[in-house]
Amino acid sequence: MMTGSNVVERHHVFGGAFKAKSEYYGFIAPLRPDLHPNGVHFQDTKENKKIDKYLKRMCQRYYEKHCGTRDQFRNEFGRNYL
């Protein structure tokens, strides 16, 4: 479960150089503090990496359906996640 807590942190699915693009496209996810990669309580586990990959894939599918092509996504976000 990615939420289910009354405390959540705002996670930019594509961070770093792509943070502004995450904002622009709405690629933001509310995550429990222990699942948020930039959070104080985050633990780098296999499960958390799986969640991150899932969110990136979900956003790319949305982008390809509503915003542009796979090549355009790759140009904007640096790589293909599918």
C-alpha positions as CSV (number, residue, x, y, z in Angstrom):
1,M,0.0,0.0,0.0
2,M,1.5,3.3,-1.1
3,T,-0.7,5.5,1.0
4,G,-3.1,4.4,3.8
5,S,-1.5,6.7,6.3
6,N,-2.7,10.1,7.4
7,V,0.9,11.4,6.7
8,V,2.0,11.4,3.1
9,E,4.8,13.1,1.2
10,R,4.5,14.6,-2.3
11,H,6.7,12.5,-4.6
12,H,7.8,13.7,-8.1
13,V,7.8,10.5,-10.1
14,F,10.6,11.8,-12.2
15,G,12.9,13.8,-10.0
16,G,16.2,15.7,-10.4
17,A,16.4,17.4,-13.8
18,F,12.9,16.1,-14.7
19,K,11.2,17.5,-11.6
20,A,9.6,20.5,-13.4
21,K,8.3,18.1,-16.1
22,S,6.8,15.9,-13.4
23,E,5.0,19.0,-12.1
24,Y,3.9,20.0,-15.6
25,Y,2.4,16.6,-16.5
26,G,1.0,16.0,-13.0
27,F,3.4,13.0,-12.4
28,I,3.1,13.4,-8.7
29,A,2.2,10.6,-6.2
30,P,1.3,10.8,-2.5
31,L,3.5,8.3,-0.7
32,R,4.0,7.2,2.8
33,P,7.2,8.7,4.2
34,D,8.9,5.2,4.3
35,L,8.2,4.8,0.6
36,H,9.3,8.3,-0.5
37,P,12.8,8.1,-2.1
38,N,13.7,11.6,-0.8
39,G,12.1,11.0,2.6
40,V,13.9,10.8,5.9
41,H,12.5,7.4,6.6
42,F,13.0,5.8,3.2
43,Q,14.7,2.4,3.0
44,D,16.2,1.3,-0.3
45,T,14.5,-2.1,-0.6
46,K,13.5,-4.4,-3.5
47,E,9.8,-3.6,-2.8
48,N,10.4,0.2,-2.9
49,K,12.3,-0.1,-6.2
50,K,9.4,-2.1,-7.6
51,I,7.0,0.7,-6.6
52,D,9.2,3.4,-8.2
53,K,9.4,1.4,-11.4
54,Y,5.6,0.8,-11.4
55,L,5.0,4.6,-11.0
56,K,7.4,5.5,-13.8
57,R,5.8,2.9,-16.2
58,M,2.3,4.1,-15.3
59,C,3.2,7.7,-16.1
60,Q,4.9,6.7,-19.4
61,R,1.8,4.8,-20.4
62,Y,-0.3,7.9,-19.6
63,Y,2.1,10.1,-21.6
64,E,2.0,7.9,-24.6
65,K,-1.8,7.7,-24.6
66,H,-2.5,11.4,-24.0
67,C,0.6,13.5,-24.7
68,G,3.0,12.1,-27.3
69,T,5.0,9.3,-28.7
70,R,7.5,7.0,-27.0
71,D,10.3,8.9,-28.7
72,Q,8.9,12.2,-27.4
73,F,8.7,10.7,-23.9
74,R,12.3,9.5,-24.1
75,N,13.4,13.0,-25.3
76,E,11.6,14.6,-22.4
77,F,12.4,12.1,-19.6
78,G,15.7,10.7,-20.7
79,R,14.8,7.0,-21.2
80,N,12.1,4.5,-21.9
81,Y,10.6,2.7,-18.8
82,L,8.4,0.2,-20.7
